[in-house]
Amino acid sequence: MQVIADLHIHSKYSRAVSPQMTIPFIWEWAKRKGITLMTTGDWTHPLWIREIKQNLEETGMGLLKIKDQSSKIKDEWGENIKANSIDPLFLLTTEISSIYSQGGRLRRIHNLIWSPSIATADQINKELLSRGANLSSDGRPIVGLTSIQIAELVLSIDPSCLIVPCHIWTPWFSLYGSESGFDSIDECFGSYAKYIYAVETGLSSDPAMNWRIKELDSRSIVSSSDAHSGPKLGREATVFELAELSYKAICEAIINRGESVNANKIAYTIEFHPEEGKYHWTGHRNCGIKQTPEETKKKGVVCPVCGKKLTIGVMHRVEQLAKRSEEELKLSVVNKQLSEGKNSIKITESSTQPSRPPYVMLVPLQEILSEALGGMPTGQVVQNEYKKLTDGFGGEFEVLLNIDINKIKNISGERVGEAIEKVRNNDMTVDPGYDGVFGKVKIWKAVDKEEKKDTKEQMSLF
């Protein structure tokens, strides 16, 4: 079976997260997106783990299900969920922020912990509290423990747990971060580096950028949304091919680097365009300065306007650590069916990394509709069209990946169909993000006001 998984999100108990991010709300949005497996997120927080226990029950396979799936859960449109037949399951993952000194430098590292059971999560929480962690402060707690100490603590309690360094290139809070990270996994995790089986790309990098790092050759590359609100779920995801939907099968797929073991493997990942990530290029947002890696090599890392240090972008940091060039990867973008009987779509793969799962570049449907129809992604016109498409075709991923474009045009008009087709074909541009500023997707170079008016009038006929 093929499973779309989003295994990094946050609850309402984390900073800068929507207060709507409750278990039922997350379940509703996962269903509308077409996500089979969600993460609970934030199980270190005492109030959130209590809500997990109240709303979910263990399946006996290392996963959890919502307690009463037959209950009439209403979505934010005030209607019963009918987008598809998926009843999403949950996997226990949480993010921990470690801030500590090592090697004469301040380190800020974010790691995901995957747990196979609530009992294991409770034990880890108890041990973190005994070591002085303030778990009530935030859904993503800040602790003074090193990455080595975190790995020792977690794996001594349950060796079946996984530790996954998350958004590994973010300048301020990650494994390879230019401002507070390390140059290698060994440097960060010491003797526990051999237990780091996967890393998460983050929004500002894609798998190909990570394939250039030789120490990642023996590790899986996974992608997740790091969502702080329902609409952001699934903006990145990992798609597994599994013999059964269980914690053990997912771990097997990851530990064996996507290669088929007992029919469990990573089939492909769904990627945000890395240029859209808010740290892709080097820059200084206060002064409106951003630079390509080539420009940074020539001009340096001092802001030419204010004289302060620029925030080193992910692309430049990759260039610093890469042991192979992008040309050496021999990347190709080809049309392939992602699963039997489905629409073909452009995927990116490498002929020199044949065991690596390929990846698909997508733009969230609400962003596509916003550019096609005008207005904000949260605007009523976009929301109405989003609901119509996801209800009509079984979820957002079905619309983005599989549904025939002509069927989409019949429902939502020529311009919406054309926009989705352009995204599938990577026929678009992104103005790169930098220093905390998200990049901007441009499906069309310019949008004529009269053309948008005509499009809305045509839509009223459907």
C-alpha positions, 0 to 999 in steps of 0.5 A, a space after each residue: 500500500 502507498 502511504 502519504 505521511 506528514 511526520 513533523 507538525 506542532 500543536 496549539 501548545 507551541 509558539 506561533 501556532 494556530 490555537 485551532 491545532 487540536 487533534 480533531 482539527 488536525 485529523 480533519 485537515 489530514 483527511 481533506 489533504 489526503 494524508 494517510 499518516 499524521 504525527 501527533 507532534 509535541 508529546 513532551 508537553 503535559 497538556 498535549 499528551 493528555 489530549 493525545 490520550 483523550 482523543 486517540 487510542 493505540 492500534 497495537 501496531 505502534 500507531 494511534 487512531 482517533 477514538 470515534 471516527 464515526 462521530 460527526 466531526 465538522 470541518 471549518 466549513 461547518 460540514 461533515 468531512 467527505 473529501 475522501 475515505 481516508 481515516 488518518 492514523 497518527 505516529 508519536 513524534 515530537 521536536 526538542 530544541 537543544 541549546 548548549 555549548 560544544 567545541 567553544 561555540 553555542 549550538 542550537 539543534 532541533 531533533 525529532 523523536 519518534 516513539 512506538 507507544 504512549 508508554 515510551 513517550 511517558 518514560 522519556 518525558 519522566 526522564 527529561 523532567 528529572 534532568 531539569 527540562 521545563 516541558 510545560 514551557 512550550 510544545 517544542 521544549 528548550 533543553 540544555 541537553 546536548 544531541 549526544 545526551 538526547 540520543 543516549 536518554 531516548 535510546 536507553 529507554 527504547 532502542 526502537 525509537 528514532 531520532 531524526 534531525 529536522 530542517 537540517 539546514 536552517 541557519 539558526 536551529 539545525 544540524 548543519 545550520 550556518 549560525 549554530 550547527 555542526 559540519 557533520 553528524 559525527 561531530 553532533 552525535 558522537 558515538 550515537 551518529 550510527 543511530 541517525 538513520 534519516 534527516 529531514 530536508 526542511 522547506 529551504 532544501 530539496 533531496 538533490 541538495 542533500 544528495 551532494 553531502 556524502 555522509 548522507 549517502 547512508 541515510 534516508 532523506 525524509 520530508 515533512 511540513 513542520 506545519 503550524 496551522 491546518 492549511 500548511 499540512 502536507 506542504 512537504 511529505 514522505 510517501 511510503 510503500 508498505 506491506 502493512 501500515 505499522 511503526 515497524 514497517 515505517 522504521 524498516 523503510 527508513 533504516 534501509 535507506 528506501 531500499 525494499 526490505 519486506 516490501 517496505 520502502 520510501 517511494 518518493 517525497 513531496 517537496 516544497 520548492 526550496 526557493 520558496 523556503 525562507 532561508 534559501 539564499 543569503 541575505 539581510 531582510 532589514 536592508 532588502 539584501 539577498 545574494 546567490 551563493 556565487 555572489 556571496 563568494 565574491 562579495 562576502 557575508 557583510 551587509 553592504 547597507 548596514 555593515 552587519 553580518 548577513 544570514 547565510 542561506 541554505 544554498 550557500 551552506 550546502 556549497 560549503 559542505 558538499 563533496 560532490 557537485 550538482 552536475 555529478 548527480 546527473 539529475 533528470 526530470 522525467 514523466 512517470 506514474 507514481 502509482 499504478 493507474 495514476 496520472 504521470 507527473 514530473 519527478 526528479 531522480 539521479 542516475 548516480 544515486 539510483 537507490 535514492 527515492 525520487 521526488 516531486 515538486 509541488 505548490 500547495 493548492 490554496 497558493 495555486 488558486 490564489 494566483 489563478 483567481 486573485 486574492 489571498 489564499 485565505 480569501 473566500 473565493 479561494 476557500 470556496 474553490 478549494 473546498 469544491 475541488 477537494 470534495 469533488 476529487 477526494 483530497 488535495 493530493 489527488 487534485 495536485 498529483 493524479 486527477 486529469 487536468 480536463 476534469 479539473 478544468 470542467 469543475 474550476 475553469 481553464 485558468 485553474 486547470 492551466 495553473 495546476 498543469 504548470 505546477 505539475 510540469 515545473 513551468 513556473 518561477 520562484 523569487 527565492 526567500 532569504 533571512 526569514 522572508 518566504 520566497 514568492 511563487 510566480 506561475 505567470 509572470 504577470 496577471 492581467 486584471 481583465 483576464 482575472 475578471 473574465 476568469 471569475 465570470 467564466 467560473 460562475 457558469 460552473 
